């Protein structure tokens, strides 16, 4: 094989593992929240918040209005706590550091922690850091450029003011006030606005020795960065890579850019692949992944989310325009990825598309996918298609990694994530002839083939015609241990000596949930609830909550009920889902496991359970293998079918699942998965029974048959009863009546018999189709409730004798064994005789015999059964038990009582009821990911987000400046000298505040240096130098303006309203060494030079700031500055500042 072919398959032969991830996207502070939002289908698009920009200032619905955006919504990051000292950053540089740089530090830290290489840990050794690199996708310049550039427009302002007739001696004051809207230039401005410093700060802070760089490929930037990062690993230059993308620019500039293209949705909704899509929306986002070579990750015991098997890239070449997407170019990148991966594109189960919601983009992508995914496979609608942009907007340079993280988590959690805002696919996509289908609902992900692993792919296409496509593969067929990223629904269990103690606990938890970080408190409360053992004598109360608001509501209701019902030993609030008992019940010898029969099935039954628990997926997987072995489609294709978009299509899916050959194995699979899940947590029963099909489940749960036999028998029974048969297969009729009332009616129909005696008031009849129809009409005419059931034959009658023979043969060839557990038979209503021959003979006759369910339940109750737990879909059997036993002592609990309610919530509520009853099942969920304690905020933490940070003093300074203009304009008769005196007093007060901040900073720095003598001396020298430097500011009043003109009349000029992005405005916290006077945001005073033995040459950054054009200074008489303290020989300002920053970095 030639070298070219070898190189093409580098990743295919040497996959790269994703071992850590972290992110911040709209509506999600972290990776878990991001994934939960995806799973729950949360729309995170909101109106532009005031912290970004003013809708009133920049929005107009008309796209043609100049200098306005017709879009006012998007995806925005939540507020995040940022402790600058954690990252060795002096607080006073935050205002001149772009938010992208700060947020990247947080996400990089979290990604390393998630990977198991927490900064400062022993595992993250010097050797590993030396061969760890960081490559990030970053788009163009950063937002900080806008205020820094705007500040330099003062010549334009001056000319405009002059042209407007503003007196010359007022212009400089107005300009200075306008400048307060923008941060001043200083030596930190230049690095603070550079995109490449985003990766540089990460490498610097975490001491990484590998490459650090950024890539700009527009919307494909982050996947381009991933490609570069993978090359570093494959070539052996690095052993670990941190890669991804950063884009926090949802500024007016970015909105104007996409408005004038135009690309935004005029409806204000991003709807990828939908028939009503009309454009995109943008979002802020930061996402990173930690990667290692797969062999290294396995060797080091790293947790692996997914493996990257191939990555393809291409350009569109010459096409319609530089930004028009080209299907051929996109298809080229896709095909290259699979050529490298070494497998067919048709084996992929999920495509996380670029999917922006634009007409041209979506249709182009649909065409390119057909070229590749339909190339060697004519199968239609077998690849799930989605786009997370429907939830968080287009995050531009971070868009690719947003999709990569989503796809990796989908593989890890075995979930096919839905795409929201799709009510019907775009007809121009021609989905009906495509290999892809729009996955508009989140569903469990079962393998397309029992032979191939789950595979996903991610696309990102950028302006300028750059295309990237990544091929991913799962590393484990099924998860074990604590893996699950989504953990939305939380069990809360409280216990105490009595109800009064529970009331006090409710109060305490309510207070905490109304305090700081309530979401984290709820998580910890739930973990404690599931890990604590509750004493049998203790009072107990429980419920399930999916968020803080629900937890608060239920705690408040619980407290009220505890106060109202002090005399009651137990109570429940079923509407809220709250249960209480004053102590555990004696349950020994009382527990009955019931197993559902045919008729309970429904499409997507147990969907959330299959997305959350390996036992459920494993059960369906075993059934799938039997179907594939029989050369049939997998059962899960029917139970969890692809989404459809009309009521008629949904009805067809429901009808198809009623077919016996599908209904019975699907019920059997869910039932067994549920039982295995609770059994692993300690559930055990004293009695076992089922209804019809459910009797096989009961025998399996009792240990009479093993897993292999169970799944084979369930499949065989359904196939036999659903097989095509010449002649009438009969029908079934459900009647609301008792047997004695029905007997006279039945006598006149020789081919009709009682198939099921379910309760005192429910009987199922079976017979010839014509007879059943006639009998139904007659019973309805007599005023009875009667309904023909949607079944394929008259079960438990001679009409299924054709099915009984092959099933009897299957039973005969199956291995049975005896069991000490009591299993009750539908056929006799009594306990099975514990003999293999008895089990087989009774089960053989079962299909043709009447189901005596009523008698069965009555006998179980006589034998001591009191607590009935129903496994399987719906609550049909639980309701029958309630009717049969009526006012007799019993409790009936169904694990999945409502087909329209979240199946995971229902299971958890059932577990809560059982725990409150006295069972120790609270730790049944052993799969939620390990809880990580949040990193403490720190005493000087600030809130940051997608907008650049602006301190409160800086905001106030601008507000005061603008207010001063308004006041002056509103008071034309104010004495000029008085006005100047007032301003002078304000300026003096400001310098006092500066001095106080300087003293506080000095104290903080002294505590950091740990009383080191040499640093103490140098700090003192620094303070002396600073005092000398700022003394003129403190002591020198501002002189009256020369030739002061009369105040400007109100009609002469409107109050100035400069652009404020709620972001960069001047920093008031002084730095250890002050910048040159020319860079200060106020008019400079004349000062004497500071005496130093040898003044160092200014750095290029300082020189640039110092030479920036500034307005002419206000005249002031010369004043002699007090002499500066002489610093220690050989030490200058630069070396002192450098050492101080090193101390900060070292100590933090």
N, C-alpha and C positions, 0 to 999 in steps of 0.2 A: 504494500500500500504506500502511495506517495505521501510526502510530508504535508501537502495541502489537505488530504483526506484525514490524516491524523490530527491536524490542528482543528479541523472542523468538528471533531468529536471529542475535544478535550473535556468539555463539561459533561458530555454523555458518559464518558469513562471515569471521570473524576468529579462527581457531583459536589456541589457546595451546599452546606447545611445552614439554614437560618436558625440560630440558637437563641436569639434575643430580639425583642422588638419593643418599641415605645412610640407613642404618638400623642399629638394634640390636634384635634380637629373641631369643627363647629359642634358645640354641644357636648364636648367630651374632653375632660382634662387629662385623661390617660387612656391606655390601651384597653382596659376592661370596659370603660364607659363607651369607647368607640365601638367595640364589638357588640356590646349589649344594644346600642342604638341601631346597629345594622340588623341584628337578629329580631329586634322588636319593630323594625320598620319606622323608626322615628324620623320625622322630617325636621331637620335642624336649621332650615332656612328661616331667617328672621328679617325684620326691618333693620336698616343700618342703625346701629346704636349711636347715641350722641357722642360717645367717646371716640368714634371714628371721624365722622363729619356730619354736618348739619344737612338734613334732607331739605329743609326750607331754603338753604343757600344754593344747593347744587342740583336739585331734582326738578325736572319738568317732563310730563308724560309725552310731550311732543319730541320725537327723536331729532327733528330738524332744528330745534332751538339751539343757537350757538352757545358753546361753553356750559352746557347743561347735560346731565345724564338722564335718560328716560328710565333708569333702573334704580330702585331704592331698597332692594333686598339682597341678601347674600348669606354666606356662611361665615360666622364670626367666632373666634376663639373665646372661651370663657376667661374670667380673671384667674390668674395663677399667682400663687405666693412665690416670691423670688427673694432669696437671701443673698445679697451680693458678696458678703463675707465668706459664704460657703465656697464661692468660686474665685476668691482672691481679688475681687473687684472693689476698689474704693467707691463708696456710695455716690460720691460727687461726679462720677463719670457716666452714670446711668442715663442722664439726659442727652448725652452726646454719643450714645451707643445704640445702634438700631435694635429694635425689638427682636429681629431675627437672630442676632448674635446671642442675646440673653436666653431666648426660648430654646435655641439649639443646645445650649449648655445643659438645660434641664432635661431635654429629651435624650441627649447623649448619655447623661448620667443614668436615667431610668432604663435605657436600653442595655447598658452594661450591667446594671443590677439584675435586670430580667434574665440576662444571659448567664448570670452566676459569677460575673467578674466585677463585683462592686468596687468602685474606687476606694482604695485604702485597705482592701481585703488582702489576705495572704495569697488567695488564688490569682489575683491580678498582680502578678509578680513583675519585677523589673524586666525579666527576660521576655515575658509576654508583651508588656507595654512597648518594648523596643521594636517588636515586629508586628505592631498593630497600627493600622493606618485609618484615615478618615477621608472619604470622598463624598461630597454632597452636591445635589442639584440645586442651583440657585439661579434665579432669573434676574439678569441685568443689574442695575444699581438698586440700592435699598431706599426705603422711605425717607431716611435721614437726609438724603440729598435735597429733597424738596424744601424744607425750611432753611437749610444752609444756603441753597441757591436763592431762595426768595429773599433772604436777608440782604443779598448783594444787589437787589434791584433798586436800591435807594436812589441812584441817579435818575431812574425813570420816575420814581415818586416825586423827586424834587422838580423835575421838568414839568410834570403834570400839575403839581401844586403851583408852580410859577405861572404856567399857562392859565390856571384857574383864577389868577389874581390874588393869591394868598400873599400877604406882605412877607418880604424876604426874612425879616427878623423873627417870624413865626414858623418858618418852614422847618428849621432844624429841630425845633421842639416837637413838631408833628412827626417828623421822620423818626426821631428817637422813640416816640411812643409806639409808632408802627413796628419798630424793630423788636419791641417786647413780645410780639407775637411769635418770634422765631428765636431759636436757641443761638447763642453767640458761637463764633468760631473759637476754638482753642486747640491745644496740641493733641487732644483726644478725638477731635471731630473727624479727622481724616481716616484713621483706622476704624472709627465707630460707624462709618457709612459704607465701608468696603464690603462687597459680597464675599471675597475670598477669606476675609478675616473670620467669617462664620466658622469655617472648618479650622482656621488657625487657632481660634480661641479654644475649640474643643481639644485639639492636639496639645495646646499649651497647658490647659488646665489639668488634663488627665495624663500628661507626660507621655504622649504617644510618639514612638520613634519611626513609624512608617510614614508613607506619603500622606500629605494633607493638601487637598485642593478642592476646587468647586468646578462644576460643569454647568454651562448655560446652553441648553438645547430647547428652550422655551418650555412647552408643556410636556416634553419628553425628557426634561433635564434630570429628574431623579432616577429614571431607568437608565439613562446614559451614565449617571454616576455609579449605579449598581454594576453596569457592564465594566466600567473601569476598575471597580473594587474587586470584581471576580477575577479580572486579569491579574491583579496583584497577588491573589491567592493561588491561582493556577500556575503562575510563573514562579512561585516560591519566594517572591520578594517580601510578602507579609504572611503571617500565620493567622491573623484575625483582622477583619475589616469592619469598620462602622460606616454604613452608607445609607443614603436616602435622599430626602429633599426638604427644603425650607422655603416657605413662601408666606409671608404675613402681610402682603401688600394688597389691602382692599381700600386704598386711598382714593380720593377724588381723581387723581391722575389715572389710576387703573380703571376706574369706572368710566372715565371719559374715553380712554383708549378703546374699550370694548363697545361703548355706546356709538362711537363714530365709525366703527368698522362696517356696519353694526352687527353685533353678535348676540346681544342680550335678548332674553325673552320679554316681550311686551306684556305678557300676562303675569310676569313675576313668578313663574313656576318653571323649574327645570324638569323636563319629562323625557329622558332618553328613550328612544324607540317607540314613543307613544304617538298615536294618530293626531294628537293635539299639540305636539311639541312645537315650539316656535322660537327656540333659542336657548342660550345657556345662562347660568348665573355663576358668579365667582365666589371662592371661599378662601379663608386663611387656613394654613395647615403646616404642621411639622411632623415628619415621620422618619424613623430610622430603624434599620435592622442590623444585627450583629451577625456576621457570617464567618464560618471556618470551613476548611475542607472537610468533607463528610468523614473521611477516615480518621481525621484528627478529632472531630467532635465525638465520634463513637469511642475512640480511645480514651478521651478525657471525661467520658460520662456526662456530656452536656445534654440538656433537654433539647430536642430537635422539633421545631414546628413543621418544617417542610424542607425538601431539597430542591435546589435549582439544577435542572438537567440540561437546559439549553437557553441561549439568548441570541436573538437575531436582530440585526439592525440594517437599515437601508435608507436611501434618499429617494425622493420622488422624481428627481431629475427634472427635465424641462417639461412643464405642464401648463395648465391654463394661467396660473399666477403663482406667486411665491407662497401664498397661503392657501391655495385650493388643494384639498386632499385628493390623492390619486390612488385608487384601489390597487392598481398593479404594484405600486411602491410598497403599500402596506402588506400586500400578500407576499411580497418578496421577503420582508422581515419575518413574517410568520413562518414561512417555509424554512428559512434558514435556522430558526430556533428548533424546529422538529428534526431537521437534518442533523443538527448537533446533538439533540437529545437521544436520537436513535429510535424513535417510535413515531407512529402515524398520528397525525393531528386528530383523526377520527376517534382516537382512544381517550381524548380529553373530555371531561365531564362538566367543566365550568370555564367560561371565558369571562374574565373581568375586562370589559371593553373600555375603549377610550370614552365612548358614549357621552358626548357633551350636550345632546339635545338639539343641536343645530340640524337643519334639514340636509344640508350638503354633507356634513360630517357623519351623521348616522347612516345615511344611505350609502355613502362610500364605504363605510366600515362593513355594512351588511353585504355589500358586493364582494369585498376582499375576503371575508370569511367564507363565503360560498366557494371561492376559488381554491381555498386551502382545506377547509374542514369537510367539504364534499368531494374532495379529489379522488379518494380511493374507497369511498363508502357512500352508497346511494341512500342510506337510511335517512329519514327525515326527522327533524325535531328531537335530536338525541343529545344536544349539547346545550346546557343552561347558559343563557346570555344575560349579563347584568352590568350595572354601572353604579358605583357608590356615589357618583356625582349627583344622583337624584336625591341624595340625603344631605350632603355637605357642600354641594356646589363644586365647581371646577377649581381645584387648588393650585392650578398652574404648574409651577416648578415642582410642587410636591404631589401632583396628581398621580404620577406613576407609582410612587411608593404608597400612596393611600390605597391604590388597588392591589399592590403587592402584599401589603399587610392583610388586607381583607381576604385575599386568596389563600395566603398561608394559614390564617386562622380558620378559614373554611375547611382546609385539609386537616388541620389539627383537631378541630372540633367535630368533623364529619357532618357539616351542615352546608346546604346550598343556600346562600343568602339571597333574599328577595331584592328586587329593584322596585322602589315605590313610584307612585304617580303614573302608573301605566294602567289605563282602563281598557285599552284596545291597542294592539300593535299597529304601527304605521303601515297602512296597506301597501305603500311603495317598497317596503322591505320584503314583501312576498314571503312572509314567514312560513306559509304553508308549503313552500317548495324549498325551504332552507334546512340545512343540517342543524341549525340553532333554533331555540325557542326562547321567548322572553320570559325569564323566571321572575314573575311578579310576586311570588310568595316564598317566604323562607320555609324550607322543608329539610327533613333529614336526608343525608347524602349516602346512598348505597352505591356500591361499586357497579359500574356498567357491565362488568364481566367478572366472573368468579376467578378469572386467571390474572387480570391486570389490576394494578393498584389505582387508587383515585388520582386523577391528574387535573391540573388547572393551568390556565395561562392568563397573562396580563398584557394589555396593549397600552402604549402611550405614543401619541403622534403630536409633533410640535410644529408650530409656525416655521416656515422655511423648508418644509418637506422632509423632516427627520422622523423616522419610524423605529420604534423599539417594541420587541415582543419577547416575553419571558415564559419559559416552560417550567412548570413546577410539578412535583410529585410527592405523595405522602410517604412518610418513612415507616409508619406502623399501620398495619391493617386495622388494629383496634387498640384503644387506649386502656391503660391500667393505672390505677392510682389517681392522684389529684392532678387533673389535667384541664378541666373545663373552664374556659375563659368567661362564659356568660353565667352569672349567678344572681339573676334579678330577684327571684322569689325566695324570700327568707322566712324560715320558721322562727317564731318567737315563743319561748316557753318560760313561764315564771313559776316559781315554787317558793313556799314559805310555811311557817308553822300554822298559819291560819289565814282567813280572808283579810284580816286587818293588815297582816304583813304584805299581802299581795297589793292591797290598796296603797300602802306606802311605797312599794316597788313601782307601781304604776306612776305615782307622782314623781318619783326620782327619774324614771326613764322619760317621762314627758318633758321634764325640765332639761334633760340632756339633749333630747331630740330638738329642742328649741334653741339650743346653744350653738357653739362653733362646731363646724364639721359634723353635722348630724348624720350624713350618709355613712361616714366611717364608723360612727357610734352604733348605727343600726347593724352594720356588718359584724362588728365585734359582739354585739348583743346576740345576734343569730348564731355565731360560732360558739359562744358560751352556752346558748340554749341547747345546741345539738351535742355538746360534749359533756355537759354536767349530768350526773346520775341523780335522779329525783328520788328522795326517800319515799317509801311506800306510805308512810304516815302523813306526809306533807300535803297541804293543799296545792293544787296546780291549775294553771290557766294557760291556754295557748291559742295561737292564730297564725296565719300566714300574711305577710305584708310584702308588697312589691316595690314600695318606695317609702320615703320618710313620711309623706303626708298620710298614706294609708296606715302606717304604724301608729302615728299620733292619733288618728281618728279611732282606731280600734282600742288603743290604750285608754282613751277618754271614755269610750262606751263601756269598756270592761270595768273601769273604776266605778262608773255610775251603777252598773249592774251588781257589782260586788257590794256596794252600799245598800242597794235596794233589796237584795236577796240574801241577806245575812243568815236567815234561818234555813235556807235551802242547802242541801248537801251536794247538789249538782244542778247545773243549768247549761243551756246553750243559746246562742243567738245565731241561728242559721243564716239569716240574711247577711250579717256581717262576717260570719264564720269565726265565732269565738266560742270556746268550750271551757267549762270549769267543773272541777270536782274537789271536794274537801279532803279526799284521800284516794289512794289507789283502790280499785275493786279487786276482789279475789277472782282471778280469771282461770285458774288452773282447772282443766277438765271441761272448759266451757267454749273453747274457740272452734269455730267452724269455717273451713275454707270452701267457698262456693265458686264454681267456674261457669262462665257464660256459655250459652249455646247460640245456634244460628238465629239470625234476625236482629242481633245486637250490632252488627257491623255497620260502619259508615266510613266514607272517604276521609282520609287524613286522621283516622282514629289513632290516638296515642302519638300524634305528630311531635308535640313538645317533649314527650318522654323519650322518643327515639333520638331527638336532638340533644338530649341531656345525659342519658344513661347507657353505657355500653351493653348492659344485659338485654335491653330492648332491641338494640341494633343486632346483637348477636343472635337473638331468637329469630328475627326476620331474615338474617343472613343464612341461617341454617335452612330455613324454609326455601329461600331463593335457590340454594344449591340443589334441592330436590326438584325444583321446577326446571332449572337448567339441565339437570340430568335427564329429565323427561323431554328435553328439547322444546321447552315452552318459555315464553317471556317470564322474566322475574316477577314474583308476586308483588313486590314493592312498586312495580310500575302501575299497578292497579290501586293499591292502598294509598300510595302517595303520588298520584299522577301529576303530569305537568300542568301548570295553571292554564285555565281556559277563561274566556271573557264574556260568556253569555250564560243565562240561566238554563237554556236548553242543553248546552254542552255540559254544564255541571250536573244536570239531571241524568244525562247519559252516563256520566262517570259513576254516579250513585247506583244506577240500574245495573251497570255491568258488574259492580262488586256484589250484587245480590246473587249472582250465579253461584251455585253451590260449590263448584270446583274452585272458586276463589274465596267465597265467604268463609267456608269452614277453616281452611288453613290460615287465613288472615286472623280470624278470631283466636285460633289456637296459638299463633305466634305471639300476639300481644298478651294473651293470658299467661303464657309460660314466662315471657319476659318480665311481666309484673311480679309474678310469684318469685322468680329467681332474685329479683332486686330486693324484695322484702325479706326473703329467706336468708340472704347474705347478711342482713342486719340483725338476724336473730328471730324472725317470725317463725312460729311453728303452730300447727293446729292439732286439735284432738279429734276432729271429724272432717271428712273430705267428701264432697258431693258436687255433682254438676248437672246441667240440664242438657239432655240429648248429647250433642257433640262434647259438651263440658265434662261428661263422665270419663272420657279418655284423659282429659286434663287432670281430673281428680285422681285417676289411677297412677298417672305419671308423678304428680306431686307427692303421692303417698309412697312412691318408690317401687311400684309394681312393674313399671317399664322404664327404661332409660331414655336419654335424650334422643338417640338415634331412632329408636323404635317409635317414640312419641311423634316426632316430626314426620316419619314415614307413614304412620297410621293416619294421622290427621290429613295428610295429602291424599292418601289412598281412599279414605272415606269420602272426601269431597269429590274426588275424581269419579268414584264409582256412582255416587248419587247424582252427579251432574252429567253423566255420560248420556249421549244421544241414545234414544230407545224408540223402536217402532211401536206405535200404539199410544194410548193415553197413559200419561205418567201421573195423572191425578192432580188435585189441587187441595188447598187447606183453607179452613175457615175458622177465624177466631170469633168466639161468641161470649158476650158478657152474660153469663147465666150459670146455673148449677147443673150437675149431671141429671138429677131427677126431673128437672123441668124439660131438659132437652130430649130425654129418652123417647117419649112418644113421637116426637118429630123425626127422630133418626130411624125409627122402626120401618117407616115407609120407604127408606132408601137402603137397599140391600148392600150397596157398595160403599156405604159411609160408616165410619166407626170413630170412636174417640181416640185421637192420637195422643193428646196431652191433657191430663187433668192437672192444671196448674195451680188452681186455688178454688175456694168455695164459689167464686163468681166468675171464673175464667176457664173456659174449656176450648181446646183446639180440636176441630173435626177434620178428618181426611177422607177423601173418596174420589170418585170419578169426577172429571171436570164439569160435565153437564149436571150431575146430581148436586154438586156443591153449589153451583150457580142457582139452581132451582131452590135448594134448601135455604140459601142466603136470602133470596127474595121472600120466601115464606116467613122466615124468622123476623125479618125487618118489618114485614106486614103485621106481625104479631106484636110489634113494638119493642123488639129486642135490638140490641146493638150487635151487629155482625159485620165482619170485614174479611174479604178474601185476601190471603197473605201472598206477597210476592216471592214465591219459592218455586223451585224447578220441578218439584214432585210432591206427592202426598207422603211425607215421611212418617215412619212408624205405622205404616199400613202395608198390606200386600202389594200396593202399587210400586214399592221400591224393592221387590223381591229380586229384580234383575241386578240391583246393586249389592244386595246382601251376599250373593254368592262369591263375587270376587273379593269382597271385603273379608268374608269369612276365611277365605284362603290366605289372605294377608295376615290375619290374626293367627292362624295356625302356624305360619312360618316365623312368627315373632317370638322372641324370648321374653317370658314373663318370670317374675319371681315373687315370693311371698313377702308380706309386709305386716308389721305389728300395728300399723295405723288403720283406723276404721274408715273404710270407703263404703258409701251407701249407693245402692243401685236404683236407677230409674225403673227398671223392669220389675223388681220385687218391692221396692220401697224400703228395703231392709239392708242390713250390713252384708257386704260380700263375705262369703265363706273364704277364709284365708288359705285357699288351695289354688295352685296354678290351674288345674282343670276347671275349677269353679269360675275363676276369673275369665278364662277363655270362652267357656260355654255361655256364660251370662252375657258377655260382651258380643258374642256371635248372634244371639237372639235379639239383642238390644235394638237393632235398626227396624225390626218388624213389630216390636212390642210397644204397647202404650206406655207413655212416660207418666209414672205415678209421682209427680213432683210434690203434690200436696201431702200425700201419705209419707213420702220420704222426709220432708221437713218436720212433720208431726212426730215421726219416730226419733229423729235426731234430738228434738226438744225433750222428748220423754227420757232420752238417754243422757241428758244433761247439757246439751248444746244451748248456749245463750247468746253468744257473740258471733254474728254471721258477717264474714268479710268476703265481699264479692270481687273476684279477679276477672278482668276482661272489660270490653266496652259497655258503656251505659249501666243502668241500674235496674234492669228488668227483674232479675232474681231478687234483689233487695226489696223491691216493691211487692213482689209476690210473698216473700217471707213476712213482711209487715201485715199483709192481708190474711195470710194463713194463721199466724200466731195472734194477731189482733191485740187483745189486752193482756196476753200472757207475757211474762217477763222475758224480754229479749232486747237486743240492740243489733241493728243492721247497718253496715257501713259499706258503701260502694266506692271503689278506688277511682272510677271514671264515670260519675253519674250523669254528666251533662255533655252531650256531643258538641255543644256550641261554646263550651268553656275550656280554657287552657288546661290541657291534661296534666301538666306538671304541677300547677297550682292545686288541682283536685287531688292528686296523689299526696301532696304535702299536707293538705287539709285532712285527708284520711289518716295519715300518720299522726298528726296532731291529736286527732280524736282517740287513736289507739294509745298514744303516750299518756294522755290525760286519763284514760281508762286504767292504765297501769302497765302497759307493755313498754319495754325498754327498746324502742326503735328510733329514738331521736337522731342517732348518728347513721341513719340509713344512707345518706348522701356522702359517699366517700370520694367523690370525683370533682368537687369544686376545687379550683386552683388554690394553692397555699396563700394564706393572707399575708400581706407585707405591710408592716407598720409604716405609716407615712413618715417622711423625714420631717423633723421639727422645723417650724417656720423660721425660728431665729428672732432675736429681739429687734433687728432692724429690717425685717422683711418688708417688701413693698408688693403691691398688686401690679402685675404687668399683664399685657395681653397683646393682641395683634398691633395695636397702636403703640407708638413710641412713648416711653415713660416721661411724664412731666411732673415735677414735684409741686406740692401745694403752694410753697412760697413763690415759685415761678408763675403759677397760674394767677395768684393774687396780685403779683406785680403788674401783670398785663391788665387785669381787671381794674386795678387802681389807675393805671395809665389811661385806659379808655374812659374811665369815669371822670378823670381830670379834664379831658377834652370836653366832655359833655357839660360838666359844671361850668367851665369857663365860657362856653358858648351860650349857656343859659343865663349868665350873669354879666351882661355887657357893661355894667357900671362899676364892676369891681376895681379897686385901686391896684394898679400894676405892682407897686412896691410890696403891698401886702401879700399879693399872690406869690411873689418871688420868695418872700420870707417863709410863707407856708410850705412851699416846695422844698426850701432849704432844710426846714425842720424835718420833713419826711425823709429827705436823703440822709440826714444825720442819723435819724432813727434806724434807717435801713443798715447803715454801717455798723451801728451798735449790735444789731441782730447778727450781722456777719461775724462780728467779733465774738459773740457768744457761741456761734456755731464753731468758730475756729477753736475756741477753748475746749468745747466738747470733743471735737475731733482729736485735739491734742491729748485729752484724757483717755479716749478710746485707744489711741495708738500706743500710749504708755502702758495700758493694761495688756495689750497684745504682745509687746516686746518682752514681757515677763521679767521686768526689772533688770534687764541687761544693761550694765553700766555704760558700755560704749554707745549703745543706741540712745540711752538717756541723754548723754552729753550732746549727741548729734541732734536729738529732738529739740533740746534747749536752744542750740544754735539756730535750728530751723525756725523756732518760734521768734527768736530775736530778729532774724532776717525778715520774717513776715511782718512783725510789728513795725520794723523800720520802713518796709515797703508800703504798708497800708496807712502809716501814720498821717501822711498828707491828706488822704481821703477822710480820715476821722476828724482832723483838726481844721481843715480848710473849708470854710463856707463858700458857697457858689456866689460869685459876684453878680451884681445886677447886670441885666442885659444892657448893652450900649444902644442908645437911641431907641429905647423901647417904644414900639408902636401901640396905638390904642387897641384894646381887646377886639377880637374879631366878632362881628355881629352874627347872630344866629343864622341869618339868611345867607351869609357869605360862604359857609362851608358846612356840610353835614358831618356828623361824627364819623371818624374813620373806622371802617370795619374790615381790618385785614384778615386774610385767610388764616384760620386757626384749625389745625387738624386734631385739636385736643392733645397735642403731642408736644413736639420740641419747643420749648421756651427756655429762657436763660436759667442756668443753674445758679442757685444762690449759695450753695454750700461751697466754701472756699477750698481750693486744693492746697496740698502741702507747700507747693511753691507757686506763687501767683503768676498768671500769664502777663505778658506785656500790657501796659496800659491801653495801647491801641486796640486790643482785642476785647476790652471790657464793654458791656452793653450800655454804659452810661457815658455822658460827656466826660472826657478825661481832665483831671486837674494837672497843673504843672508841678512836677516833682523834681527834687534833686536826685542824682544817681545814687544807688546803693553801693556803699563801699565794699569791695571784695578784693582779695589778694590777686585772684586771677580769674577773670570772667570767662566761662566756657563759651565756645562758639555756639550760637543758637542752632537747634535742630532744624532740619528742613521743614518740619511741620510748623514749628513756631515761626520760622521765617515767612512761610506762606501766609500765616495768619497775620503777622505783623505788617506785611506789605499789601494786605487787602485794603482797597480804597475805603476811606471813612469820611464822614462829614467833618467840616471844619470845627475845631474845638471852640467852646464858649470862652470868651475872654476872661482872664482872671489875673490878678496881680501876682508877680512871682513871690513865692514864699520859700524860705529856707527850711529844708527838711532836717529833723533831728538826726544826729549821727547814728549810723547803724552799728550794732555790736559786731566786733571783729570776729569772724569765725575762726575755728582752729585751722592752723596752717595745713594746706594740702587738701582741704575739704571744700567742695563747692555745692551749690544748690542741686545740680543734676545728680551728683553721687548720693546726696542725702535722700532725695526723692526716690531714686532707684532702690536704695537700701530699704527704705520704708515699705515700698511696694513688695519687695522680696519678703520682708517680715510678715506683711499681711498675708501674702500667698502661703508662706510656710505655716503660719499659725492657724490658717483656716483650711 
